[in-house]
Amino acid sequence: MIDFNARIVSGASIGNIILNENISLYINEMYSRFSITVKKHFLPDGSERKSYTVDNTLSVITDKDGVILSLGCNAHYQGSYNGIIFPGMEITDIIKLTVSQKIYNGSIIIDDDFGVSFILPPPYDEIADAISHIPSGLTINEIFVSDFSFWR
């Protein structure tokens, strides 16, 4: 059952939706319990992606066959990553609660965990190369779960 209070599990799940499963397992519940917005995207290589936004809180990104490739949530989501980090936290709090922070592709990877990324808002997603370039009061509103290990 989809749950906006469920923990955020690196490389595995958000909201009890699990990576690499097919959206068909969740689609009936999504449409019967939530407001859903669907957008179709095409990547530069021509591959198709669909993003399902669930109650303006949870994002489910699939390939053209419906396989779930990534999951995201924003500050409306109540679950946490490792029981200590929530969407909507300030960068200073995230730094205090983690050992290391590195910026890759407009996201923060903490403690070398490439199964979860913390999305930097504009313009910092384009201009920040190090955590010290980010204002301490900046709020990180989006967290995504996927396999980001190719960023290494």
N, C-alpha and C positions, 0 to 999 in steps of 0.2 A: 504494500500500500504506500502510495506517495505521501511523504511526510516532510514538511518544511522545518521540522525540528530534528530530523535525523542527523547524525554526525556526518561530516565531510570526510570521506575515506580516500586518501591519496591513491591515485591510479586505479580506483575501483568504483566509487559511487558518491552521489549526492541525492538526498531526498529519497533514499531507497531505490533509486533507479541505477542500474548497473551498466558500466561500460561494456561494450562488445556484445550486448544482447540486442535483440531487435525491438524497435519501437512498437511493433505490433503487440508485444506483451503488456504495454502500458497505455496504448492509445484509447481504449474504451474508458478506462478510469480517468484519463486526462480529460476527455471530452465530456464525461458525465459529471465530474466534480469541479472542474476548473474552467476558467476562461483561457482559450488557446489562440495564439497568433502563430501562423506558419509563414516562413519566408524561404524562398529558394535562392541559392547562391551558386555561382559558377567560379571556380578557381582558375587561375591563369593557365593551368594545364588542361582546362576543359572539364574537369571532373565536377560533379554536382554534389551540393550539400543542401540539406534542409535544416532549418533551425525552428524548433518549437519553443515558444515562450509560454510558460505556464504561470498564470496569475501574476504576470510581471515580476516574478520572483526567481524562477528556475528556467534555465535554457538547456535544451537537449538538441545536440547537433548530430545529424546522421548522414550517412552516405546515401547514394541513390537507391540502395536496396533496403534502407531502414536500419542498418547496423549503427548503433550508438558509438560515436567516435569521441565525443567530449561532452562534459556537463558543466554548467556554470550556475552560479547563484549571485544574488546581490544583497544589499543591506536589509531587504525585507525578509531574508532567510534567517531562521533562528538557530539552526544547527551550527556546530563548530568543527574546526580542524584541530585534531589532537586535544580536544577539550579546552583549548585556551585561546584560539584565534577565530574570530568571527568576521564575516563581511561587515564593513562599516567601521572598522577600527582605524585609529590613526597610525601612521608609519612609526612614530616613536614607541608606541606600545608593542607593535610587531617586532621591532628591533630588540626591545627589552626581553621579550619572551622567546627569542630564538638565538642560536649560536652564530649563524652566518646568513648573509643576504647578498644575492647577486642578481644583477639585471641582465635579462636576456629578452630580446624581441619585445620590448615594451612591457615586460612582466618581471615580477620579483620571484625568484626561486629561493626558498629558505632551507637552510640546513642540508643543502645538496639533495633535496627531495624533488626529483623531476616528475612526480606524479601529480603535483598540484602547483598552480601558479596564481599569483596575486597580480591582477591587472592594474597597471598604472593608468590614471586618467590623463587625457590631453592637458597640456602639451608635454607632460613628463614622459609619456610613452614614446615620444620622438627624440627628446633632448637629454634624458637622464642616462648617463653611462655608469654611474656608481651611486650607491645608496646615499652618499653624502651630498649628491646633487638634488635630492628630494627634500622639500620643506618638511620639517618635523611634524607639523600639524596637518599634513595632507592625509585625507581619508582614503583608504583602499576599500572601494565598494564592491568589487567583483572578484570572485574566486572561481577558478576553473580546474577541473580534474580531467586528466588525460594522460597519455604517455608523451612527455616532453623531452625524453632522453636524447632525441636527435639534436637538441640544442647544444649539447656539450661540445 
